[in-house]
Amino acid sequence: MVYDFNTEEYYIEGARKALDESGAADKNLRYLVEGDEIQTIHYANILSEDSDELTPVPVDTIKVTPETSFAEIELGDGMFIMIFEMKDAQGNVAYSVPITFETIDGEIFTSVE
């Protein structure tokens, strides 16, 4: 998923196939086509435990149609944690430091501690 600041729109740069039986990753991006399924995955961690391990939790499956599009929506009021997952072509994964932010009436508030 890419956000183009010039057009203020999102688009899908491409997708990769899952790791094969040998654990090898596909290095080439491919375009999504009608009928493809996108599974959204949230990563969970128990904040009260001293662990960096994230557990993937499948949340929803979206079937690609000619009308499939992506757009920004308001999160609603609440506290949120954001973390970025970076994965290379060999399947190695690294995570960013988690950040927290709060949204109130559509405004996002952050703090540096």
C-alpha positions in Angstrom: 0.0 0.0 0.0 1.4 3.4 -1.0 0.1 6.9 -0.3 0.8 9.4 -3.1 1.1 12.8 -1.5 0.7 14.5 -4.9 -2.7 13.0 -5.7 -3.6 12.4 -2.1 -4.7 8.8 -3.0 -3.7 5.3 -1.9 -2.8 2.6 -4.4 -1.4 -0.9 -4.2 2.1 -1.2 -5.4 1.8 -4.9 -5.6 1.7 -8.1 -3.6 4.0 -11.1 -3.0 3.1 -14.7 -2.8 3.4 -16.4 0.6 6.6 -18.4 1.4 6.7 -21.7 -0.4 7.2 -25.1 1.2 11.0 -24.6 1.4 10.6 -21.2 3.1 11.7 -19.3 0.0 10.0 -15.9 -0.7 9.0 -14.6 -4.1 11.1 -11.5 -4.9 8.7 -10.2 -7.5 5.7 -8.0 -6.9 2.5 -8.9 -8.8 -0.6 -6.9 -9.4 -3.8 -7.9 -7.6 -6.5 -9.2 -9.9 -10.2 -9.7 -9.5 -10.9 -12.7 -7.2 -7.6 -12.3 -5.2 -8.1 -12.4 -1.4 -6.4 -9.9 1.0 -6.3 -11.0 4.6 -5.8 -8.2 7.2 -3.7 -9.3 10.1 -3.3 -7.5 13.4 -0.3 -8.2 15.6 -1.0 -8.6 19.3 1.2 -8.5 22.3 0.5 -8.5 26.0 1.8 -5.1 27.2 2.1 -6.2 30.8 4.6 -8.9 29.9 8.2 -8.3 29.1 8.1 -9.8 25.6 8.8 -8.5 22.1 7.0 -11.4 20.5 4.0 -10.4 18.4 1.2 -12.9 17.7 -0.5 -12.5 14.2 -4.3 -12.4 14.5 -6.2 -12.7 11.2 -9.1 -10.2 11.3 -10.8 -10.0 7.9 -10.6 -11.3 4.4 -11.3 -8.9 1.5 -12.0 -10.3 -2.0 -10.7 -8.0 -4.8 -13.5 -6.8 -7.1 -13.5 -4.1 -9.8 -14.9 -1.7 -7.1 -12.2 -2.5 -4.5 -10.6 0.7 -3.3 -8.8 2.1 -0.2 -9.3 5.3 1.5 -8.6 7.1 4.8 -11.3 6.9 7.5 -11.3 8.4 11.0 -10.2 6.0 13.7 -12.7 7.2 16.2 -11.7 8.4 19.7 -9.2 6.3 21.6 -5.6 5.3 22.3 -3.7 3.5 19.6 -0.4 1.8 19.2 1.4 1.7 15.8 4.2 -0.6 14.8 5.8 -1.2 11.4 6.8 -4.6 10.2 9.6 -4.7 7.6 10.2 -7.9 5.7 12.9 -8.6 3.2 12.8 -10.9 0.2 14.3 -13.8 2.3 11.5 -13.6 4.8 13.5 -11.9 7.6 11.3 -9.7 9.7 12.1 -6.6 11.8 9.8 -4.4 13.8 9.9 -0.7 14.6 9.6 0.6 18.1 5.9 0.9 19.0 4.5 4.4 19.2 1.3 5.5 20.9 -1.1 8.2 19.9 -4.6 9.3 21.0 -7.4 10.6 18.8 -10.0 13.0 20.1 -12.7 14.4 17.8 -10.7 13.5 14.7 -7.5 15.1 15.9 -4.3 13.0 16.6 -2.2 13.8 19.6 1.2 12.4 20.3 3.8 12.9 23.0 7.5 12.3 23.3 8.6 10.8 26.6 
